[in-house]
Amino acid sequence: MTQPGCVLGLDPGERRMGVAAADLETRFARPVEVVDVSTTDPVERTAALVAEMGAELVVVGRPVGLSGAAGAAVDAQQMLVERLRARLDVPVEEYDERLTTVVAEQGLRAAGATRRARKETRDAIAAQVMLQGYMDAHR
């Protein structure tokens, strides 16, 4: 369990949303879970995690292409950010998630994770990569 004063990181996707957390003392991000957005409302799950973990901030990955232009998933991400801001009592910020899934997949492959294990954890690790980038940039 993360101590109060944590930051939640979300890596939203079409089918799954990766969740990571970092406490404000150590500033190290760790994967938390993967939410199946076809069966669970990502806004309500995030609200529950904010309350459960004492989160003070939510950082949502912004889909940016390698060129820096908004990616194809930007409309869905913007709608999620708006819904989170309307529902949560903590600030919601956005941060570049460029290549986080690629980095997560490469790390899992290097660790010898099976295809199934990679599928089950990749999104949470991508959220961890994105959130760690945010924490490092905001020291």
N, C-alpha and C positions, 0 to 999 in steps of 0.2 A: 504494500500500500504506500502510495506517495504521501509525503507530509503536506499539510496545507501550505499554500504558496507555490503550487505547481503551475505549469503552463501545459495546456493540451495542444497537440498538433494533429491536424486532420489532413489526410491525403484522400480527397474524394475521387471516386471513380463511378463509372456507369453501373457496375454491379456490386462493388465493394468499396468500403471506406476504411482506410487504415487509420489507426489511432495510436499516438505516442504521447508520452508525458516526460516532462523534465522538472525537477524541483529547482527552486530558485537558489538554493544553497550550493549544490554541486554543479548545476547548470548542464548536467549530462542527460541527454534524451535516451529513453528506452521504449521499445515497442510495448503496447498495451493489449490491443486486440484488433480484429478485423470484423467490421459490421457488414452483414449482408443487407444491402439497402433494398432488396426486393421483398424482404420479410420484416425489416425493422426500420422505423423512421429515423434517419440519421440525426435529425434535429432533437428529437426526444431522447435518443440514446446519448447524445452529447450533453444535453441538459442533465441527465442522470449522472453522467461521469463528472461533470462540473461540480455537482452537489456532493457526490460520493468522495471525490478526491480533493475537494477544496481548491479547485482551479481558480486562478485569478485572471487568466487570459486564455483565449483560444486563438490559435494560429491556423489558418486554412491555406493549404497549398494552392497557388495560382498557376493554372496550366499555361506555361509560356513555351513557345517553340525555341529552337536553337537560335533563330534570328532575333529573338526578343519580342516577336509579335505574339499576340494572344493566340493560344491554341484553340483547337476546335471545341473543346469542352468548356470554354470560358462562360458561355451562357448558363449552363447548368451549375457551374461553380458560383457564379454571381448570385443566382437564385438561392443557393444554399447559404451563402454569406448573408444575404438579406434576411432569410428566415431565422438564422442563428442570432443575428443582431436584434431582431424583434422578440425573440424568445428568451435570450439569456440576459442576466444581470451583470455580466462581465464583458470587457472589451473583446471584440473579434477583429483580428488583423489578418492580412493576407501576406504570403511570402512565396517567392519563386520556387516552384517544385521541379524545375527543369532537371531531367535525367535522374530523378530520385529512384524511379522504378528500375531503371537500368543498373544503377549502383547496387540496389537491393538484390536484384537477380544475380549479378556478378558475385556478390559476397556470398550468397547462398550456394551458388554453384561451386565456388572455391572451397566452401566448407563441406562440400560433399552431400548437401541436402538432396533428398529424393524429389522427383517432380511434384509429388503430392505435397510434401512438406514446403516446397517453394511456393506452391499455389496458396497454401493455407497461411503463410506468414509474410509473403512478399509485400503486401500492402501496408502492414503494420511497420515493417522495416523501412519501407519507403517514407512513411510518416516520420519515423525516427530520424532518417537522413535529412529530411526537410526541416524538422524541428531543431536538430542540432545545428544546421546551417543558420537558422534564425537566432538561436541562442548565442552562437559564436559572433554573429554580426551585431548583436545588441548587448555587448559586454559593458 
